[in-house]
């Protein structure tokens, strides 16, 4: 997989998160606000939001590293 294919993959994965049935929180603060507001209900939704946010953070970290490697090359 070359650098352009990797960038395209990351972009596609991020778009999937934006179009999910369960919203992916934009930030940790958004996830925290939902957690506080639900008062113990919708735990399945909260769990999926947390999983998706973790995946989003991982993709952002990979994207950042790819950009660093690309600049160094």
CHARMM internal coordinates of N, CA and C (Angstrom, degrees):
IC EDIT
DIST 1 N 1 CA 1.4545
DIST 1 CA 1 C 1.5300
ANGL 1 N 1 CA 1 C 107.48
DIST 1 C 2 N 1.3117
ANGL 1 CA 1 C 2 N 115.63
DIHE 1 N 1 CA 1 C 2 N 126.78
DIST 2 N 2 CA 1.4650
ANGL 1 C 2 N 2 CA 118.60
DIHE 1 CA 1 C 2 N 2 CA 178.53
DIST 2 CA 2 C 1.5300
ANGL 2 N 2 CA 2 C 110.48
DIHE 1 C 2 N 2 CA 2 C -90.35
DIST 2 C 3 N 1.3162
ANGL 2 CA 2 C 3 N 115.42
DIHE 2 N 2 CA 2 C 3 N 175.54
DIST 3 N 3 CA 1.4659
ANGL 2 C 3 N 3 CA 121.61
DIHE 2 CA 2 C 3 N 3 CA -174.25
DIST 3 CA 3 C 1.5318
ANGL 3 N 3 CA 3 C 111.76
DIHE 2 C 3 N 3 CA 3 C -60.89
DIST 3 C 4 N 1.3115
ANGL 3 CA 3 C 4 N 118.07
DIHE 3 N 3 CA 3 C 4 N -41.40
DIST 4 N 4 CA 1.4677
ANGL 3 C 4 N 4 CA 120.61
DIHE 3 CA 3 C 4 N 4 CA -179.13
DIST 4 CA 4 C 1.5257
ANGL 4 N 4 CA 4 C 111.16
DIHE 3 C 4 N 4 CA 4 C -66.39
DIST 4 C 5 N 1.3228
ANGL 4 CA 4 C 5 N 117.36
DIHE 4 N 4 CA 4 C 5 N -39.41
DIST 5 N 5 CA 1.4624
ANGL 4 C 5 N 5 CA 120.41
DIHE 4 CA 4 C 5 N 5 CA 177.77
DIST 5 CA 5 C 1.5236
ANGL 5 N 5 CA 5 C 110.78
DIHE 4 C 5 N 5 CA 5 C -65.03
DIST 5 C 6 N 1.3155
ANGL 5 CA 5 C 6 N 116.41
DIHE 5 N 5 CA 5 C 6 N -38.27
DIST 6 N 6 CA 1.4559
ANGL 5 C 6 N 6 CA 120.63
DIHE 5 CA 5 C 6 N 6 CA 177.97
DIST 6 CA 6 C 1.5264
ANGL 6 N 6 CA 6 C 111.32
DIHE 5 C 6 N 6 CA 6 C -65.40
DIST 6 C 7 N 1.3240
ANGL 6 CA 6 C 7 N 116.93
DIHE 6 N 6 CA 6 C 7 N -43.49
DIST 7 N 7 CA 1.4684
ANGL 6 C 7 N 7 CA 120.65
DIHE 6 CA 6 C 7 N 7 CA 176.95
DIST 7 CA 7 C 1.5305
ANGL 7 N 7 CA 7 C 110.94
DIHE 6 C 7 N 7 CA 7 C -61.16
DIST 7 C 8 N 1.3284
ANGL 7 CA 7 C 8 N 116.58
DIHE 7 N 7 CA 7 C 8 N -42.02
DIST 8 N 8 CA 1.4627
ANGL 7 C 8 N 8 CA 121.07
DIHE 7 CA 7 C 8 N 8 CA 179.66
DIST 8 CA 8 C 1.5296
ANGL 8 N 8 CA 8 C 110.34
DIHE 7 C 8 N 8 CA 8 C -64.07
DIST 8 C 9 N 1.3240
ANGL 8 CA 8 C 9 N 116.63
DIHE 8 N 8 CA 8 C 9 N -41.66
DIST 9 N 9 CA 1.4625
ANGL 8 C 9 N 9 CA 121.36
DIHE 8 CA 8 C 9 N 9 CA 178.11
DIST 9 CA 9 C 1.5241
ANGL 9 N 9 CA 9 C 110.83
DIHE 8 C 9 N 9 CA 9 C -60.13
DIST 9 C 10 N 1.3184
ANGL 9 CA 9 C 10 N 117.09
DIHE 9 N 9 CA 9 C 10 N -46.90
DIST 10 N 10 CA 1.4590
ANGL 9 C 10 N 10 CA 121.62
DIHE 9 CA 9 C 10 N 10 CA 179.89
DIST 10 CA 10 C 1.5262
ANGL 10 N 10 CA 10 C 110.43
DIHE 9 C 10 N 10 CA 10 C -60.82
DIST 10 C 11 N 1.3187
ANGL 10 CA 10 C 11 N 117.02
DIHE 10 N 10 CA 10 C 11 N -44.20
DIST 11 N 11 CA 1.4630
ANGL 10 C 11 N 11 CA 121.61
DIHE 10 CA 10 C 11 N 11 CA 178.50
DIST 11 CA 11 C 1.5236
ANGL 11 N 11 CA 11 C 111.31
DIHE 10 C 11 N 11 CA 11 C -59.89
DIST 11 C 12 N 1.3310
ANGL 11 CA 11 C 12 N 116.52
DIHE 11 N 11 CA 11 C 12 N -45.04
DIST 12 N 12 CA 1.4650
ANGL 11 C 12 N 12 CA 120.24
DIHE 11 CA 11 C 12 N 12 CA -179.78
DIST 12 CA 12 C 1.5291
ANGL 12 N 12 CA 12 C 111.70
DIHE 11 C 12 N 12 CA 12 C -64.83
DIST 12 C 13 N 1.3215
ANGL 12 CA 12 C 13 N 117.02
DIHE 12 N 12 CA 12 C 13 N -41.14
DIST 13 N 13 CA 1.4604
ANGL 12 C 13 N 13 CA 120.21
DIHE 12 CA 12 C 13 N 13 CA 178.82
DIST 13 CA 13 C 1.5242
ANGL 13 N 13 CA 13 C 111.09
DIHE 12 C 13 N 13 CA 13 C -64.06
DIST 13 C 14 N 1.3207
ANGL 13 CA 13 C 14 N 117.48
DIHE 13 N 13 CA 13 C 14 N -41.00
DIST 14 N 14 CA 1.4645
ANGL 13 C 14 N 14 CA 120.78
DIHE 13 CA 13 C 14 N 14 CA 177.87
DIST 14 CA 14 C 1.5161
ANGL 14 N 14 CA 14 C 111.49
DIHE 13 C 14 N 14 CA 14 C -64.35
DIST 14 C 15 N 1.3309
ANGL 14 CA 14 C 15 N 117.52
DIHE 14 N 14 CA 14 C 15 N -37.81
DIST 15 N 15 CA 1.4715
ANGL 14 C 15 N 15 CA 120.57
DIHE 14 CA 14 C 15 N 15 CA 178.04
DIST 15 CA 15 C 1.5218
ANGL 15 N 15 CA 15 C 110.72
DIHE 14 C 15 N 15 CA 15 C -65.54
DIST 15 C 16 N 1.3285
ANGL 15 CA 15 C 16 N 117.37
DIHE 15 N 15 CA 15 C 16 N -36.38
DIST 16 N 16 CA 1.4639
ANGL 15 C 16 N 16 CA 120.26
DIHE 15 CA 15 C 16 N 16 CA 177.98
DIST 16 CA 16 C 1.5172
ANGL 16 N 16 CA 16 C 110.59
DIHE 15 C 16 N 16 CA 16 C -60.76
DIST 16 C 17 N 1.3281
ANGL 16 CA 16 C 17 N 116.63
DIHE 16 N 16 CA 16 C 17 N -39.56
DIST 17 N 17 CA 1.4623
ANGL 16 C 17 N 17 CA 120.13
DIHE 16 CA 16 C 17 N 17 CA 179.95
DIST 17 CA 17 C 1.5180
ANGL 17 N 17 CA 17 C 111.53
DIHE 16 C 17 N 17 CA 17 C -65.82
DIST 17 C 18 N 1.3136
ANGL 17 CA 17 C 18 N 117.12
DIHE 17 N 17 CA 17 C 18 N -33.53
DIST 18 N 18 CA 1.4624
ANGL 17 C 18 N 18 CA 121.37
DIHE 17 CA 17 C 18 N 18 CA 179.86
DIST 18 CA 18 C 1.5271
ANGL 18 N 18 CA 18 C 111.91
DIHE 17 C 18 N 18 CA 18 C -71.59
DIST 18 C 19 N 1.3465
ANGL 18 CA 18 C 19 N 117.30
DIHE 18 N 18 CA 18 C 19 N -23.70
DIST 19 N 19 CA 1.4590
ANGL 18 C 19 N 19 CA 121.10
DIHE 18 CA 18 C 19 N 19 CA -175.04
DIST 19 CA 19 C 1.5185
ANGL 19 N 19 CA 19 C 113.18
DIHE 18 C 19 N 19 CA 19 C -107.12
DIST 19 C 20 N 1.2978
ANGL 19 CA 19 C 20 N 117.64
DIHE 19 N 19 CA 19 C 20 N 14.12
DIST 20 N 20 CA 1.4545
ANGL 19 C 20 N 20 CA 122.60
DIHE 19 CA 19 C 20 N 20 CA -177.68
DIST 20 CA 20 C 1.5282
ANGL 20 N 20 CA 20 C 110.89
DIHE 19 C 20 N 20 CA 20 C -70.81
DIST 20 C 21 N 1.3203
ANGL 20 CA 20 C 21 N 115.89
DIHE 20 N 20 CA 20 C 21 N 156.91
DIST 21 N 21 CA 1.4672
ANGL 20 C 21 N 21 CA 120.61
DIHE 20 CA 20 C 21 N 21 CA 176.96
DIST 21 CA 21 C 1.5210
ANGL 21 N 21 CA 21 C 110.03
DIHE 20 C 21 N 21 CA 21 C -64.14
DIST 21 C 22 N 1.3239
ANGL 21 CA 21 C 22 N 116.18
DIHE 21 N 21 CA 21 C 22 N -41.88
DIST 22 N 22 CA 1.4667
ANGL 21 C 22 N 22 CA 121.20
DIHE 21 CA 21 C 22 N 22 CA 176.15
DIST 22 CA 22 C 1.5145
ANGL 22 N 22 CA 22 C 107.58
DIHE 21 C 22 N 22 CA 22 C -95.62
DIST 22 C 23 N 1.3121
ANGL 22 CA 22 C 23 N 116.60
DIHE 22 N 22 CA 22 C 23 N 127.85
DIST 23 N 23 CA 1.4649
ANGL 22 C 23 N 23 CA 121.30
DIHE 22 CA 22 C 23 N 23 CA -175.99
DIST 23 CA 23 C 1.5137
ANGL 23 N 23 CA 23 C 111.75
DIHE 22 C 23 N 23 CA 23 C -62.01
DIST 23 C 24 N 1.3176
ANGL 23 CA 23 C 24 N 115.67
DIHE 23 N 23 CA 23 C 24 N 138.33
DIST 24 N 24 CA 1.4559
ANGL 23 C 24 N 24 CA 121.15
DIHE 23 CA 23 C 24 N 24 CA 172.68
DIST 24 CA 24 C 1.5209
ANGL 24 N 24 CA 24 C 106.90
DIHE 23 C 24 N 24 CA 24 C -90.41
DIST 24 C 25 N 1.3206
ANGL 24 CA 24 C 25 N 117.31
DIHE 24 N 24 CA 24 C 25 N 121.55
DIST 25 N 25 CA 1.4646
ANGL 24 C 25 N 25 CA 119.17
DIHE 24 CA 24 C 25 N 25 CA -179.68
DIST 25 CA 25 C 1.5275
ANGL 25 N 25 CA 25 C 111.30
DIHE 24 C 25 N 25 CA 25 C -58.49
DIST 25 C 26 N 1.3007
ANGL 25 CA 25 C 26 N 116.04
DIHE 25 N 25 CA 25 C 26 N 142.28
DIST 26 N 26 CA 1.4683
ANGL 25 C 26 N 26 CA 120.90
DIHE 25 CA 25 C 26 N 26 CA 179.74
DIST 26 CA 26 C 1.5238
ANGL 26 N 26 CA 26 C 111.20
DIHE 25 C 26 N 26 CA 26 C -75.94
DIST 26 C 27 N 1.3280
ANGL 26 CA 26 C 27 N 116.37
DIHE 26 N 26 CA 26 C 27 N -24.20
DIST 27 N 27 CA 1.4622
ANGL 26 C 27 N 27 CA 119.61
DIHE 26 CA 26 C 27 N 27 CA -177.61
DIST 27 CA 27 C 1.5226
ANGL 27 N 27 CA 27 C 109.54
DIHE 26 C 27 N 27 CA 27 C -152.03
DIST 27 C 28 N 1.3165
ANGL 27 CA 27 C 28 N 114.72
DIHE 27 N 27 CA 27 C 28 N 168.32
DIST 28 N 28 CA 1.4596
ANGL 27 C 28 N 28 CA 120.23
DIHE 27 CA 27 C 28 N 28 CA 176.18
DIST 28 CA 28 C 1.5225
ANGL 28 N 28 CA 28 C 110.40
DIHE 27 C 28 N 28 CA 28 C -63.76
DIST 28 C 29 N 1.3190
ANGL 28 CA 28 C 29 N 116.81
DIHE 28 N 28 CA 28 C 29 N -33.52
DIST 29 N 29 CA 1.4634
ANGL 28 C 29 N 29 CA 120.85
DIHE 28 CA 28 C 29 N 29 CA 178.23
DIST 29 CA 29 C 1.5310
ANGL 29 N 29 CA 29 C 111.31
DIHE 28 C 29 N 29 CA 29 C -63.50
DIST 29 C 30 N 1.3420
ANGL 29 CA 29 C 30 N 116.61
DIHE 29 N 29 CA 29 C 30 N -39.99
DIST 30 N 30 CA 1.4669
ANGL 29 C 30 N 30 CA 120.44
DIHE 29 CA 29 C 30 N 30 CA 177.87
DIST 30 CA 30 C 1.5201
ANGL 30 N 30 CA 30 C 111.07
DIHE 29 C 30 N 30 CA 30 C -64.01
DIST 30 C 31 N 1.3339
ANGL 30 CA 30 C 31 N 116.05
DIHE 30 N 30 CA 30 C 31 N -42.28
DIST 31 N 31 CA 1.4652
ANGL 30 C 31 N 31 CA 120.13
DIHE 30 CA 30 C 31 N 31 CA 178.30
DIST 31 CA 31 C 1.5233
ANGL 31 N 31 CA 31 C 109.92
DIHE 30 C 31 N 31 CA 31 C -63.97
DIST 31 C 32 N 1.3041
ANGL 31 CA 31 C 32 N 117.73
DIHE 31 N 31 CA 31 C 32 N -43.07
DIST 32 N 32 CA 1.4569
ANGL 31 C 32 N 32 CA 122.53
DIHE 31 CA 31 C 32 N 32 CA 178.87
DIST 32 CA 32 C 1.5259
ANGL 32 N 32 CA 32 C 111.24
DIHE 31 C 32 N 32 CA 32 C -62.82
DIST 32 C 33 N 1.3226
ANGL 32 CA 32 C 33 N 116.97
DIHE 32 N 32 CA 32 C 33 N -41.74
DIST 33 N 33 CA 1.4705
ANGL 32 C 33 N 33 CA 121.14
DIHE 32 CA 32 C 33 N 33 CA 179.08
DIST 33 CA 33 C 1.5286
ANGL 33 N 33 CA 33 C 110.73
DIHE 32 C 33 N 33 CA 33 C -62.92
DIST 33 C 34 N 1.3230
ANGL 33 CA 33 C 34 N 117.21
DIHE 33 N 33 CA 33 C 34 N -42.01
DIST 34 N 34 CA 1.4670
ANGL 33 C 34 N 34 CA 120.01
DIHE 33 CA 33 C 34 N 34 CA 178.00
DIST 34 CA 34 C 1.5178
ANGL 34 N 34 CA 34 C 110.21
DIHE 33 C 34 N 34 CA 34 C -64.32
DIST 34 C 35 N 1.3231
ANGL 34 CA 34 C 35 N 115.84
DIHE 34 N 34 CA 34 C 35 N -42.18
DIST 35 N 35 CA 1.4646
ANGL 34 C 35 N 35 CA 121.15
DIHE 34 CA 34 C 35 N 35 CA 179.93
DIST 35 CA 35 C 1.5217
ANGL 35 N 35 CA 35 C 110.84
DIHE 34 C 35 N 35 CA 35 C -58.73
DIST 35 C 36 N 1.3224
ANGL 35 CA 35 C 36 N 117.14
DIHE 35 N 35 CA 35 C 36 N -44.96
DIST 36 N 36 CA 1.4648
ANGL 35 C 36 N 36 CA 121.33
DIHE 35 CA 35 C 36 N 36 CA 179.97
DIST 36 CA 36 C 1.5246
ANGL 36 N 36 CA 36 C 111.66
DIHE 35 C 36 N 36 CA 36 C -69.18
DIST 36 C 37 N 1.3161
ANGL 36 CA 36 C 37 N 117.04
DIHE 36 N 36 CA 36 C 37 N -36.83
DIST 37 N 37 CA 1.4640
ANGL 36 C 37 N 37 CA 121.00
DIHE 36 CA 36 C 37 N 37 CA -175.67
DIST 37 CA 37 C 1.5222
ANGL 37 N 37 CA 37 C 113.04
DIHE 36 C 37 N 37 CA 37 C -74.74
DIST 37 C 38 N 1.3322
ANGL 37 CA 37 C 38 N 118.21
DIHE 37 N 37 CA 37 C 38 N -25.39
DIST 38 N 38 CA 1.4670
ANGL 37 C 38 N 38 CA 118.35
DIHE 37 CA 37 C 38 N 38 CA -174.05
DIST 38 CA 38 C 1.5214
ANGL 38 N 38 CA 38 C 113.94
DIHE 37 C 38 N 38 CA 38 C -83.32
DIST 38 C 39 N 1.3367
ANGL 38 CA 38 C 39 N 117.69
DIHE 38 N 38 CA 38 C 39 N -12.17
DIST 39 N 39 CA 1.4739
ANGL 38 C 39 N 39 CA 122.35
DIHE 38 CA 38 C 39 N 39 CA 175.31
DIST 39 CA 39 C 1.5310
ANGL 39 N 39 CA 39 C 113.65
DIHE 38 C 39 N 39 CA 39 C 48.67
DIST 39 C 40 N 1.3122
ANGL 39 CA 39 C 40 N 117.49
DIHE 39 N 39 CA 39 C 40 N 41.80
DIST 40 N 40 CA 1.4567
ANGL 39 C 40 N 40 CA 120.76
DIHE 39 CA 39 C 40 N 40 CA 175.98
DIST 40 CA 40 C 1.5126
ANGL 40 N 40 CA 40 C 115.49
DIHE 39 C 40 N 40 CA 40 C 87.01
DIST 40 C 41 N 1.3077
ANGL 40 CA 40 C 41 N 117.03
DIHE 40 N 40 CA 40 C 41 N -0.55
DIST 41 N 41 CA 1.4602
ANGL 40 C 41 N 41 CA 119.08
DIHE 40 CA 40 C 41 N 41 CA 175.94
DIST 41 CA 41 C 1.5213
ANGL 41 N 41 CA 41 C 108.41
DIHE 40 C 41 N 41 CA 41 C -99.71
DIST 41 C 42 N 1.2957
ANGL 41 CA 41 C 42 N 116.67
DIHE 41 N 41 CA 41 C 42 N 166.86
DIST 42 N 42 CA 1.4677
ANGL 41 C 42 N 42 CA 122.78
DIHE 41 CA 41 C 42 N 42 CA -179.83
DIST 42 CA 42 C 1.5316
ANGL 42 N 42 CA 42 C 112.27
DIHE 41 C 42 N 42 CA 42 C 56.62
DIST 42 C 43 N 1.3364
ANGL 42 CA 42 C 43 N 116.14
DIHE 42 N 42 CA 42 C 43 N 38.51
DIST 43 N 43 CA 1.4614
ANGL 42 C 43 N 43 CA 119.26
DIHE 42 CA 42 C 43 N 43 CA -178.58
DIST 43 CA 43 C 1.5232
ANGL 43 N 43 CA 43 C 112.66
DIHE 42 C 43 N 43 CA 43 C -61.89
DIST 43 C 44 N 1.3166
ANGL 43 CA 43 C 44 N 117.67
DIHE 43 N 43 CA 43 C 44 N -32.45
DIST 44 N 44 CA 1.4654
ANGL 43 C 44 N 44 CA 120.67
DIHE 43 CA 43 C 44 N 44 CA 178.09
DIST 44 CA 44 C 1.5259
ANGL 44 N 44 CA 44 C 109.57
DIHE 43 C 44 N 44 CA 44 C -65.53
DIST 44 C 45 N 1.3040
ANGL 44 CA 44 C 45 N 116.69
DIHE 44 N 44 CA 44 C 45 N -42.40
DIST 45 N 45 CA 1.4655
ANGL 44 C 45 N 45 CA 120.79
DIHE 44 CA 44 C 45 N 45 CA 177.59
DIST 45 CA 45 C 1.5234
ANGL 45 N 45 CA 45 C 109.97
DIHE 44 C 45 N 45 CA 45 C -63.31
DIST 45 C 46 N 1.3206
ANGL 45 CA 45 C 46 N 117.07
DIHE 45 N 45 CA 45 C 46 N -45.41
DIST 46 N 46 CA 1.4570
ANGL 45 C 46 N 46 CA 121.67
DIHE 45 CA 45 C 46 N 46 CA 178.90
DIST 46 CA 46 C 1.5240
ANGL 46 N 46 CA 46 C 110.86
DIHE 45 C 46 N 46 CA 46 C -60.23
DIST 46 C 47 N 1.3211
ANGL 46 CA 46 C 47 N 116.50
DIHE 46 N 46 CA 46 C 47 N -41.95
DIST 47 N 47 CA 1.4612
ANGL 46 C 47 N 47 CA 120.73
DIHE 46 CA 46 C 47 N 47 CA 178.94
DIST 47 CA 47 C 1.5333
ANGL 47 N 47 CA 47 C 110.57
DIHE 46 C 47 N 47 CA 47 C -61.12
DIST 47 C 48 N 1.3101
ANGL 47 CA 47 C 48 N 117.34
DIHE 47 N 47 CA 47 C 48 N -46.40
DIST 48 N 48 CA 1.4630
ANGL 47 C 48 N 48 CA 120.66
DIHE 47 CA 47 C 48 N 48 CA 179.34
DIST 48 CA 48 C 1.5285
ANGL 48 N 48 CA 48 C 112.13
DIHE 47 C 48 N 48 CA 48 C -65.57
DIST 48 C 49 N 1.3258
ANGL 48 CA 48 C 49 N 116.60
DIHE 48 N 48 CA 48 C 49 N -37.83
DIST 49 N 49 CA 1.4656
ANGL 48 C 49 N 49 CA 119.60
DIHE 48 CA 48 C 49 N 49 CA 177.04
DIST 49 CA 49 C 1.5252
ANGL 49 N 49 CA 49 C 109.90
DIHE 48 C 49 N 49 CA 49 C -62.53
DIST 49 C 50 N 1.3340
ANGL 49 CA 49 C 50 N 116.65
DIHE 49 N 49 CA 49 C 50 N -42.33
DIST 50 N 50 CA 1.4615
ANGL 49 C 50 N 50 CA 120.85
DIHE 49 CA 49 C 50 N 50 CA -179.80
DIST 50 CA 50 C 1.5285
ANGL 50 N 50 CA 50 C 111.34
DIHE 49 C 50 N 50 CA 50 C -65.35
DIST 50 C 51 N 1.3262
ANGL 50 CA 50 C 51 N 116.72
DIHE 50 N 50 CA 50 C 51 N -41.88
DIST 51 N 51 CA 1.4621
ANGL 50 C 51 N 51 CA 120.82
DIHE 50 CA 50 C 51 N 51 CA 178.07
DIST 51 CA 51 C 1.5231
ANGL 51 N 51 CA 51 C 110.35
DIHE 50 C 51 N 51 CA 51 C -62.12
DIST 51 C 52 N 1.3142
ANGL 51 CA 51 C 52 N 116.07
DIHE 51 N 51 CA 51 C 52 N -47.34
DIST 52 N 52 CA 1.4680
ANGL 51 C 52 N 52 CA 120.36
DIHE 51 CA 51 C 52 N 52 CA -179.31
DIST 52 CA 52 C 1.5244
ANGL 52 N 52 CA 52 C 111.37
DIHE 51 C 52 N 52 CA 52 C -64.31
DIST 52 C 53 N 1.3326
ANGL 52 CA 52 C 53 N 117.25
DIHE 52 N 52 CA 52 C 53 N -38.55
DIST 53 N 53 CA 1.4564
ANGL 52 C 53 N 53 CA 119.75
DIHE 52 CA 52 C 53 N 53 CA 178.84
DIST 53 CA 53 C 1.5319
ANGL 53 N 53 CA 53 C 110.24
DIHE 52 C 53 N 53 CA 53 C -66.06
DIST 53 C 54 N 1.3269
ANGL 53 CA 53 C 54 N 116.73
DIHE 53 N 53 CA 53 C 54 N -39.63
DIST 54 N 54 CA 1.4615
ANGL 53 C 54 N 54 CA 120.17
DIHE 53 CA 53 C 54 N 54 CA 176.35
DIST 54 CA 54 C 1.5192
ANGL 54 N 54 CA 54 C 111.52
DIHE 53 C 54 N 54 CA 54 C -61.74
DIST 54 C 55 N 1.3210
ANGL 54 CA 54 C 55 N 116.47
DIHE 54 N 54 CA 54 C 55 N -41.62
DIST 55 N 55 CA 1.4627
ANGL 54 C 55 N 55 CA 120.79
DIHE 54 CA 54 C 55 N 55 CA 177.63
DIST 55 CA 55 C 1.5250
ANGL 55 N 55 CA 55 C 110.55
DIHE 54 C 55 N 55 CA 55 C -64.32
DIST 55 C 56 N 1.3315
ANGL 55 CA 55 C 56 N 115.64
DIHE 55 N 55 CA 55 C 56 N -40.91
DIST 56 N 56 CA 1.4624
ANGL 55 C 56 N 56 CA 120.12
DIHE 55 CA 55 C 56 N 56 CA 178.36
DIST 56 CA 56 C 1.5257
ANGL 56 N 56 CA 56 C 110.72
DIHE 55 C 56 N 56 CA 56 C -61.63
DIST 56 C 57 N 1.3400
ANGL 56 CA 56 C 57 N 116.50
DIHE 56 N 56 CA 56 C 57 N -43.19
DIST 57 N 57 CA 1.4649
ANGL 56 C 57 N 57 CA 120.12
DIHE 56 CA 56 C 57 N 57 CA 178.83
DIST 57 CA 57 C 1.5269
ANGL 57 N 57 CA 57 C 110.93
DIHE 56 C 57 N 57 CA 57 C -62.98
DIST 57 C 58 N 1.3242
ANGL 57 CA 57 C 58 N 116.66
DIHE 57 N 57 CA 57 C 58 N -40.21
DIST 58 N 58 CA 1.4675
ANGL 57 C 58 N 58 CA 120.43
DIHE 57 CA 57 C 58 N 58 CA 178.82
DIST 58 CA 58 C 1.5210
ANGL 58 N 58 CA 58 C 110.80
DIHE 57 C 58 N 58 CA 58 C -63.83
DIST 58 C 59 N 1.3238
ANGL 58 CA 58 C 59 N 117.11
DIHE 58 N 58 CA 58 C 59 N -43.10
DIST 59 N 59 CA 1.4708
ANGL 58 C 59 N 59 CA 120.70
DIHE 58 CA 58 C 59 N 59 CA 179.62
DIST 59 CA 59 C 1.5311
ANGL 59 N 59 CA 59 C 110.38
DIHE 58 C 59 N 59 CA 59 C -65.02
DIST 59 C 60 N 1.3232
ANGL 59 CA 59 C 60 N 117.25
DIHE 59 N 59 CA 59 C 60 N -37.72
DIST 60 N 60 CA 1.4620
ANGL 59 C 60 N 60 CA 120.19
DIHE 59 CA 59 C 60 N 60 CA 177.90
DIST 60 CA 60 C 1.5270
ANGL 60 N 60 CA 60 C 110.98
DIHE 59 C 60 N 60 CA 60 C -66.24
DIST 60 C 61 N 1.3261
ANGL 60 CA 60 C 61 N 116.80
DIHE 60 N 60 CA 60 C 61 N -38.16
DIST 61 N 61 CA 1.4701
ANGL 60 C 61 N 61 CA 120.50
DIHE 60 CA 60 C 61 N 61 CA 178.20
DIST 61 CA 61 C 1.5212
ANGL 61 N 61 CA 61 C 110.69
DIHE 60 C 61 N 61 CA 61 C -65.63
DIST 61 C 62 N 1.3242
ANGL 61 CA 61 C 62 N 116.73
DIHE 61 N 61 CA 61 C 62 N -42.09
DIST 62 N 62 CA 1.4650
ANGL 61 C 62 N 62 CA 120.69
DIHE 61 CA 61 C 62 N 62 CA 178.02
DIST 62 CA 62 C 1.5180
ANGL 62 N 62 CA 62 C 110.22
DIHE 61 C 62 N 62 CA 62 C -65.02
DIST 62 C 63 N 1.3205
ANGL 62 CA 62 C 63 N 116.47
DIHE 62 N 62 CA 62 C 63 N -43.21
DIST 63 N 63 CA 1.4653
ANGL 62 C 63 N 63 CA 120.75
DIHE 62 CA 62 C 63 N 63 CA 179.54
DIST 63 CA 63 C 1.5316
ANGL 63 N 63 CA 63 C 110.31
DIHE 62 C 63 N 63 CA 63 C -60.42
DIST 63 C 64 N 1.3136
ANGL 63 CA 63 C 64 N 117.10
DIHE 63 N 63 CA 63 C 64 N -41.61
DIST 64 N 64 CA 1.4619
ANGL 63 C 64 N 64 CA 121.59
DIHE 63 CA 63 C 64 N 64 CA 178.79
DIST 64 CA 64 C 1.5310
ANGL 64 N 64 CA 64 C 110.58
DIHE 63 C 64 N 64 CA 64 C -62.73
DIST 64 C 65 N 1.3257
ANGL 64 CA 64 C 65 N 116.54
DIHE 64 N 64 CA 64 C 65 N -44.36
DIST 65 N 65 CA 1.4643
ANGL 64 C 65 N 65 CA 120.71
DIHE 64 CA 64 C 65 N 65 CA -179.99
DIST 65 CA 65 C 1.5264
ANGL 65 N 65 CA 65 C 110.94
DIHE 64 C 65 N 65 CA 65 C -65.46
DIST 65 C 66 N 1.3155
ANGL 65 CA 65 C 66 N 117.54
DIHE 65 N 65 CA 65 C 66 N -39.94
DIST 66 N 66 CA 1.4749
ANGL 65 C 66 N 66 CA 121.25
DIHE 65 CA 65 C 66 N 66 CA 178.40
DIST 66 CA 66 C 1.5223
ANGL 66 N 66 CA 66 C 109.87
DIHE 65 C 66 N 66 CA 66 C -61.69
DIST 66 C 67 N 1.3355
ANGL 66 CA 66 C 67 N 116.82
DIHE 66 N 66 CA 66 C 67 N -42.27
DIST 67 N 67 CA 1.4548
ANGL 66 C 67 N 67 CA 120.06
DIHE 66 CA 66 C 67 N 67 CA 178.79
DIST 67 CA 67 C 1.5275
ANGL 67 N 67 CA 67 C 111.28
DIHE 66 C 67 N 67 CA 67 C -63.37
DIST 67 C 68 N 1.3285
ANGL 67 CA 67 C 68 N 115.96
DIHE 67 N 67 CA 67 C 68 N -39.97
DIST 68 N 68 CA 1.4706
ANGL 67 C 68 N 68 CA 119.73
DIHE 67 CA 67 C 68 N 68 CA 177.40
DIST 68 CA 68 C 1.5297
ANGL 68 N 68 CA 68 C 110.97
DIHE 67 C 68 N 68 CA 68 C -63.08
DIST 68 C 69 N 1.3077
ANGL 68 CA 68 C 69 N 116.50
DIHE 68 N 68 CA 68 C 69 N -44.80
DIST 69 N 69 CA 1.4671
ANGL 68 C 69 N 69 CA 120.94
DIHE 68 CA 68 C 69 N 69 CA -179.52
DIST 69 CA 69 C 1.5248
ANGL 69 N 69 CA 69 C 111.24
DIHE 68 C 69 N 69 CA 69 C -65.30
DIST 69 C 70 N 1.3372
ANGL 69 CA 69 C 70 N 115.46
DIHE 69 N 69 CA 69 C 70 N -37.85
DIST 70 N 70 CA 1.4546
ANGL 69 C 70 N 70 CA 120.85
DIHE 69 CA 69 C 70 N 70 CA -179.32
DIST 70 CA 70 C 1.5403
ANGL 70 N 70 CA 70 C 110.94
DIHE 69 C 70 N 70 CA 70 C -66.02
DIST 70 C 71 N 1.3392
ANGL 70 CA 70 C 71 N 115.66
DIHE 70 N 70 CA 70 C 71 N -39.14
DIST 71 N 71 CA 1.4687
ANGL 70 C 71 N 71 CA 120.06
DIHE 70 CA 70 C 71 N 71 CA 178.28
DIST 71 CA 71 C 1.5272
ANGL 71 N 71 CA 71 C 111.14
DIHE 70 C 71 N 71 CA 71 C -67.53
DIST 71 C 72 N 1.3270
ANGL 71 CA 71 C 72 N 116.24
DIHE 71 N 71 CA 71 C 72 N -35.54
DIST 72 N 72 CA 1.4627
ANGL 71 C 72 N 72 CA 121.13
DIHE 71 CA 71 C 72 N 72 CA -178.35
DIST 72 CA 72 C 1.5184
ANGL 72 N 72 CA 72 C 112.64
DIHE 71 C 72 N 72 CA 72 C -73.32
DIST 72 C 73 N 1.3244
ANGL 72 CA 72 C 73 N 116.18
DIHE 72 N 72 CA 72 C 73 N -23.15
DIST 73 N 73 CA 1.4815
ANGL 72 C 73 N 73 CA 120.55
DIHE 72 CA 72 C 73 N 73 CA -176.66
DIST 73 CA 73 C 1.5021
ANGL 73 N 73 CA 73 C 113.31
DIHE 72 C 73 N 73 CA 73 C -78.77
END
COOR INIT
IC SEED 1 N 1 CA 1 C
IC BUILD
